[in-house]
């Protein structure tokens, strides 16, 4: 069956990869492991470039190296949202007597990933670009587009839980044609080589994340 795979990059990173040894993940191998024997037509990866921060000076550089590695996968495309940082008033969980209970914080939000993923899932479905879709995300904002693909386009949609910490939301489980979990064993087996090459030269896995 011709299959497209749609990956929420930040959901995947914070669900399974952060603090683990699996960050150098080959998404082509992951896609094939999730639906063995099926033809992987397209892999679409949705993310945003992290902002450079003084306390994390190498975070953006590591991400850019990984994105360069992903671009070596012929049928993978990367689609970008963006980060928005702005001051925001927030209440304190434990206010201190005599001090304000509402303070101004610098709030950073990632914007666009869920909308971009939903749009590509729907447009590709209407174009008959796939016979089956696989979505790697726990974002419940994707419930309606998944339902449209399943019920109106009559195409199966598998939803894969990218988190090894929390269960898949029930509403997301219910809308999926089939469900799965990204297991540590699969992540460990689906790693890029530590050193790779592309048209610009050598790509080396960052020593730390």
C-alpha positions as CSV (number, residue, x, y, z in Angstrom):
1,X,0.0,0.0,0.0
2,X,1.3,3.5,-0.9
3,X,1.9,5.3,2.3
4,X,2.8,8.9,3.3
5,X,4.2,9.6,6.8
6,X,3.6,12.9,8.5
7,X,5.9,13.7,11.5
8,X,5.4,16.4,14.2
9,X,9.0,17.1,14.9
10,X,8.7,18.7,18.3
11,X,6.1,16.2,19.5
12,X,8.6,13.5,18.5
13,X,11.6,15.2,20.1
14,X,10.0,16.0,23.4
15,X,8.1,12.7,23.5
16,X,10.9,10.2,22.8
17,X,14.2,11.8,22.0
18,X,15.1,14.5,24.5
19,X,17.5,13.2,27.0
20,X,17.8,9.8,25.2
21,X,20.4,8.4,22.9
22,X,18.1,8.3,19.9
23,X,18.3,11.9,18.6
24,X,20.3,11.0,15.4
25,X,17.1,9.3,14.1
26,X,16.8,8.1,10.5
27,X,13.2,8.8,9.7
28,X,13.2,6.6,6.5
29,X,14.1,3.6,8.7
30,X,11.4,4.6,11.2
31,X,8.7,4.9,8.5
32,X,9.6,1.4,7.1
33,X,9.6,-0.1,10.6
34,X,6.1,1.3,11.3
35,X,4.5,-0.2,8.2
36,X,6.8,-3.0,7.0
37,X,6.2,-4.2,3.5
38,X,4.4,-1.0,2.4
39,X,5.7,1.5,-0.1
40,X,6.8,4.7,1.5
41,X,5.9,7.5,-1.0
42,X,6.6,10.6,1.0
43,X,7.9,11.5,4.5
44,X,7.0,15.0,5.6
45,X,8.7,16.4,8.7
46,X,7.2,19.5,10.4
47,X,9.4,21.6,12.6
48,X,10.7,25.2,13.3
49,X,14.2,26.5,13.7
50,X,14.9,26.9,17.4
51,X,16.0,30.3,18.6
52,X,19.5,30.9,19.7
53,X,19.8,31.3,23.5
54,X,22.7,32.2,25.7
55,X,22.1,29.3,28.0
56,X,21.9,26.9,25.1
57,X,24.5,28.2,22.6
58,X,24.7,25.0,20.5
59,X,21.0,24.0,20.3
60,X,20.3,25.6,17.0
61,X,23.5,24.3,15.5
62,X,22.7,20.8,16.5
63,X,19.3,21.1,15.0
64,X,20.6,22.4,11.7
65,X,23.1,19.5,11.5
66,X,20.2,17.1,12.0
67,X,18.1,18.7,9.4
68,X,21.0,18.5,6.9
69,X,21.2,14.7,7.7
70,X,17.4,14.4,7.1
71,X,17.8,16.0,3.6
72,X,19.9,13.0,2.5
73,X,16.6,11.0,2.5
74,X,15.4,11.3,-1.1
75,X,11.6,11.2,-0.4
76,X,11.7,13.4,2.7
77,X,10.7,17.1,2.8
78,X,10.9,19.5,5.7
79,X,8.2,22.1,6.4
80,X,8.7,25.0,8.7
81,X,6.6,26.8,11.3
82,X,8.2,29.4,13.5
83,X,8.8,30.4,17.0
84,X,7.2,33.5,18.5
85,X,8.6,35.0,21.7
86,X,6.7,37.8,23.5
87,X,6.0,39.1,27.0
88,X,3.0,37.6,28.7
89,X,1.3,38.0,32.1
90,X,1.0,34.7,34.0
91,X,-0.2,33.9,37.5
92,X,2.3,32.3,39.9
93,X,1.6,28.7,41.1
94,X,2.7,29.6,44.6
95,X,2.4,33.4,45.2
96,X,4.6,34.9,47.9
97,X,2.8,37.0,50.5
98,X,3.3,40.7,49.9
99,X,4.4,40.2,46.3
100,X,2.4,40.3,43.1
101,X,0.7,37.0,42.3
102,X,0.7,37.8,38.5
103,X,4.1,38.4,36.8
104,X,5.4,39.1,33.4
105,X,7.3,36.3,31.7
106,X,8.9,35.8,28.4
107,X,6.8,33.2,26.6
108,X,8.0,31.3,23.6
109,X,5.5,29.4,21.4
110,X,6.0,27.3,18.4
111,X,3.5,28.2,15.7
112,X,2.4,26.5,12.5
113,X,3.4,22.9,12.9
114,X,-0.1,21.5,13.5
115,X,-1.7,23.6,10.8
116,X,1.0,22.7,8.3
117,X,0.8,19.0,9.0
118,X,-3.0,19.1,8.8
119,X,-3.0,21.0,5.5
120,X,-0.5,18.6,3.9
121,X,-2.4,15.5,5.2
122,X,-5.7,16.8,3.7
123,X,-4.3,18.2,0.4
124,X,-2.2,15.1,-0.3
125,X,-5.3,13.0,0.5
126,X,-7.5,14.9,-1.9
127,X,-4.8,14.6,-4.6
128,X,-4.7,10.8,-4.1
129,X,-1.0,11.1,-3.3
130,X,-1.3,8.2,-0.9
131,X,-3.5,5.2,-0.2
132,X,-2.7,5.2,3.5
133,X,-1.3,7.9,5.9
134,X,0.7,7.6,9.1
135,X,0.8,10.5,11.5
136,X,3.4,10.6,14.3
137,X,1.9,13.0,16.8
138,X,-0.1,13.3,20.0
139,X,-1.6,16.6,19.0
140,X,-5.4,16.5,19.4
141,X,-5.7,19.4,17.0
142,X,-5.2,16.8,14.3
143,X,-8.4,14.9,15.1
144,X,-10.6,16.7,12.6
145,X,-8.3,16.4,9.5
146,X,-7.7,12.7,10.4
147,X,-11.4,12.1,10.6
148,X,-11.9,13.8,7.2
149,X,-9.3,11.6,5.6
150,X,-10.7,8.5,7.2
151,X,-14.5,9.1,6.7
152,X,-14.7,11.4,3.6
153,X,-11.7,10.2,1.6
154,X,-12.0,6.6,2.9
155,X,-8.3,6.3,3.4
156,X,-6.9,4.6,6.5
157,X,-4.9,6.8,8.9
158,X,-2.5,5.3,11.5
159,X,-1.7,7.5,14.5
160,X,1.6,6.7,16.2
161,X,2.3,7.8,19.8
162,X,5.7,9.5,19.8
163,X,5.8,9.7,23.6
164,X,7.3,7.0,25.9
165,X,6.1,9.1,28.9
166,X,2.4,9.6,28.3
167,X,-0.4,7.6,26.7
168,X,-2.1,8.6,23.5
169,X,-5.1,10.9,24.0
170,X,-8.3,8.9,23.9
171,X,-10.0,11.1,21.2
172,X,-6.9,10.7,19.0
173,X,-6.9,6.9,19.5
174,X,-10.6,6.7,18.6
175,X,-10.2,8.6,15.3
176,X,-7.3,6.5,14.1
177,X,-7.8,3.5,11.8
178,X,-4.9,1.9,13.5
179,X,-2.5,2.9,16.3
180,X,1.1,2.3,17.3
181,X,3.8,3.3,19.7
182,X,7.4,4.4,19.0
183,X,9.3,1.9,21.1
184,X,12.9,2.4,22.3
185,X,13.9,-0.8,20.5
186,X,12.8,0.7,17.1
187,X,14.4,4.1,17.9
188,X,17.7,2.4,18.7
189,X,17.6,0.4,15.5
190,X,16.8,3.4,13.3
191,X,19.9,5.6,13.7
192,X,21.9,7.3,11.0
193,X,25.6,6.4,10.8
194,X,27.7,8.7,13.0
195,X,29.4,10.1,9.9
196,X,27.5,10.7,6.6
197,X,28.1,12.7,3.4
198,X,26.0,14.9,1.2
199,X,26.8,17.1,-1.8
200,X,28.4,19.6,0.5
201,X,30.7,17.2,2.3
202,X,30.7,15.3,5.6
203,X,28.0,15.4,8.2
204,X,29.0,14.3,11.7
205,X,26.6,13.5,14.6
206,X,26.9,16.1,17.3
207,X,28.8,14.6,20.4
208,X,26.1,15.8,22.8
209,X,22.5,16.9,22.7
